[in-house]
Amino acid sequence: MRAANWKDYELIDTGSGERLERWGDILLIRPDPQIIWKSEKKDPRWRSAHARYKRSSTGGGKWEVYKKLPDVWKITRGDLTFRLKPMGFKHTGVFPEQAVNWDYTAARIRAAKEKNPEREIKILNLFGYTGAATLACMEAGATVTHVDASKGMVQWARENAAASNLAERPVRWLVDDCVKFVQREIRRGNHYDGIIMDPPSYGRGPGGEVWKLEEQLYGLVEMCVPVLTDDPLFFILNSYTTGLSPSVMAYLLGVLLRPKFGGYVSADEIGLPVTETGLVLPCGSTAIWSGEPV
């Protein structure tokens, strides 16, 4: 699946472990371990980037700034506005390939609202980051519960909602451990019509113990099944973990959700079209369970 319909974002070119991207009027060069091919880097914009993220041999890295780079700038996609800034570990605050999932969730929510305009559609976004998926669901008419353990990320998501004129829409912004939150929701008897889960590849438990997504994912998804309504719209699982293939993720959703809800499961790589070559750069994987064919 390729993310399309972007005007303020463009993956211009790739090669030699790097990607050249346009974020609005800002050109950035960022490393990408999947780019194992070499290229001539013919596009002149390689030599006119505002900044390049350089990895350190000892871990981490830093931005090398070549032109004046705003502390914060904005890009839009449709009616949504995202505030960007160069972060540590090469990120900007938005994963543009996820737009395919924003479009999918918004379409399912709108279709459900058309069938029953009075229905309140409740969506749970776990590991919600800076809130792009939350905003897409809010804009489509859903009530969203956005959960992330980082206070800074939740604040950033709130700022994105305000920039998108969605601040007054029904939403709960929660700084919380996602696992503990879901456990409490089970005890409280709360339910959701859809769940979006984008867990990190690696994490630490409340006692500081290290966990790997491949080892914990089954338990995470299994834990969420009881908080779905009897007739849910979707369950979306995202992963950037190279050891988790789309087929494995689809199978996991199938064995956990289909016995109770029936429905359909699909999974695929998600990626971004590269202007220079016309090819698609794979950026991650998404698996979707839905009550209707995906």
N, C-alpha and C positions, 0 to 999 in steps of 0.2 A: 504494500500500500504506500503510495506516495502522497505527501502533503502538498496540496496545490492551493490556489486562490490566495497566494501571498503577493502583496505589492511592496510592502515595507521590508521584506526579508528576501534575500537571494543568496543561494549557494553558488558562487561564481565559478570556482574551480577547485580542484583537489590535486595533491601530488606530494610525494616525498614526506608523507606523514603529517601533512597539514591541509587545512581547508581555508579558503579565502571566502569571506562572507560579507554581505552588505546588510547592515541593520539600519534601515532608514538611510541617512546620509553618512553613516559611520562604517568604515571598512576595517574589519578585524581579521587577523590570521590566528587560527587556533590549532593546536595539535589534535590528531585523531589517530589512535593506534590501528584502526582498521584500514587506513590509507597506506597500503604496503607497496603501491605502484609509484613509479617515478613519472614525472611529466616535465615538459619544457617550461611550464609556467609562462606562457606567451602573453596572457592578459596583462596589460601594463599596470592594472590596479594592484597586482602583487607588490609593486614598487612604490605604491602611494597609500598604503594602509595607514590608518591612524595608530594602530597598536598591534603588537604580536605577543602572544603568550608563550614564554619559553620555559620549558620544564627544567628543573634542576636535577643533576645527577644524584643528589642526596635526598630527593623527594620533593614534592611540591613544585613550585615555580613562581614566576612573577611576570607582570606585564611590562614589556618594553614599549614606551610611548614615543611615537615619532612625530605626531601632530597633536594639536590641542584636542584633548578628549574630554567631553563633558562628564561631570560627576554622575549625572543622571540624564537620560534622554528618553524619548517616547517613540514607540511604533504602534501602528494600528493594524487590525485585521477585522474587516467588517465593522461592527459596532463596538468592538473591544479594543481597549487601549492598554498597553503594557509599558511600565516604567523599567528601563534597563540601566544597568551599571556593570562595569567590569569587576568581577568578583575573583577571589582566590580560587584556585583549581579550575581556571579557564572559563567559568560560566558567566552568563549575562543576566540570568533570571528567567529566561524563556527557552523552552525546547520546541523549536518551530515544527519539527516532525510530528509532534503530538496534535497538530491541527486536525489530522484525520479523525482522531478520537473526539475532539471538541465538536466537530461537525456531526459525528454519529450520535453522540449523546443529545445534542440539541435537537436533532431530527426526531429521535425517539420521544423526547419529552413533548415536543410540539404536537406530534401525532396523537399522543395520549391525551393532551389537553383539548385537542379538537374533538376527540371522541366524547370527552366528559369535561367541559369547561370548569365545572365546580370542583373537580378533583384536585386535592393538594398532592403534588408529587414531591416526595422527599428523597433527596440524594445525599449519600455519605461519601465524602472525598477524604480518604486516608492517605497520609504522607502528602498533604496537599500542596506543599512547596509555596510558590508565589501566586498560586490561585488561578492559573489560566483555565483549567478544567472547571473550577468552581464558577468562574465568570460565565463560561459558555452555558452551563446549566442554569444559572440565575437568569441570564438574558433570555433563555428559552421559556422561562416561567416556573422553574422549580424552586423549592425551598431547600437550601443546601446547608449541611453541616460540614465545615472545613476543619480538619484536624491535622496539626503538625507539632512536633516536639520543639521546634525552634521558634522562639518569640519573635525574632527578627524576620523570619519568613512569613509568619502570620501577619505581622504589621505590613510587610511588603504587599501581601495579598489584599489587605484592606485598602492600601493606597491604589492598587490596580483597580479595585472595584470603584473607588471614588473617581479615578480618572476615566472610567468607562461609564460614569453616570449610573452606577448600579448600587451605590451605597445604601439606598433606602429599600432595596429589595430584601425579602426575608432570608436571613443567613445567620448562622452561628459561627463565629471565629473562635476556635479553641486551641490553646497551647496545651498540649497533653501528649502523653505516651499513647500511641494508637492502640496497642494491645490492651492496656489497662482501660482505655475509654470504651472499647468494644465490650470488654468483660462487664463493665458497669451498665452499658446499654442493654445487655442481655438480662441482667438482674432487674433493670427498670422496666423491661418489657417494651422497649421502643423498637420500631421497625422502619425500614427504608425501602423505597421502590427501586433503588439502584445504588450500586456501590462502585466506586472507582478506587483502585488500589495501585499505588506506584511506589513500592517499597525500595529502599536502597539495597545495593548489592551486599554491602557489609554494614553491620551495626553493632551496637553494644546494648546489652540488657541493663535493667535498673541496678544490678550489682556490679556493672562494669564488665561482665562477661562478653566475649566476642562471639558473634553469631554470623553465619553465612546464609544468604537468602536461599540457596539451593537446599539447605538443611531445614530451614524454618518455614518455607513457603506453604507447604501442605497444611501445617498447623494454623498459619495465619488465615488462609482461605476457609478452612474448616470452621474456625472460630466465628467467621462472619456469616455463615449460613443461617443461624438462628435469628439474626437481626433483619433478614429480608422479609418483605411482606409475602402473603400467600400467592400473589400474582405479580412478581417483580418485572421490571422492564429490562434490566441488564446488570451484568457484573463484568467490569473491565479490569483486566490485570495487565500492567505494564512491567517490562523488565529491560534493563540494560546490562544484565549479567550474561556474559558470553557463554557460560556453561549451561544456560537454560534455553533450549530450542523452542520455537513457537509450538511445535507439535507436543512437546512435553507439557507446556503450559495449557494447551487445549485439552489434553488428556486429563490433567489435574482438575480443570473446571468441569469436565464431563463427569468424572467419577464422583465429584462432590455435589454438583448442582442438579444434574439430570435425574438422579433417582427421586428427588423431592419435587422438582419443578418441571421435568420434561425439557422441552425447548431445544435449542440448537447451540452448537459451539463452533467457533472458527478462530483461526490464529494465523498470523503472518508477520513478516518483517515490516517495519515501517521505515520510510526513508525520505530523502530529499532529492529532487531533481537537480542535476549539476548543469548549469548553463553552458559551460564550455564543451561538454561532451554529449549532452543529452541523455546520459546514463543516470542511474539512481544510486545514491550513496546510502547503504543500510545504516540505520541509526539506533535500532532497538527492536523489540518485539512486543506485540500486543495480542492477547487472547481475549475473546469476548464470548460470554454466555448471554443468550437472549431468548425471550419467550417466543420470538418470531424469527424466521430465517434472517441471518445476518447478511 
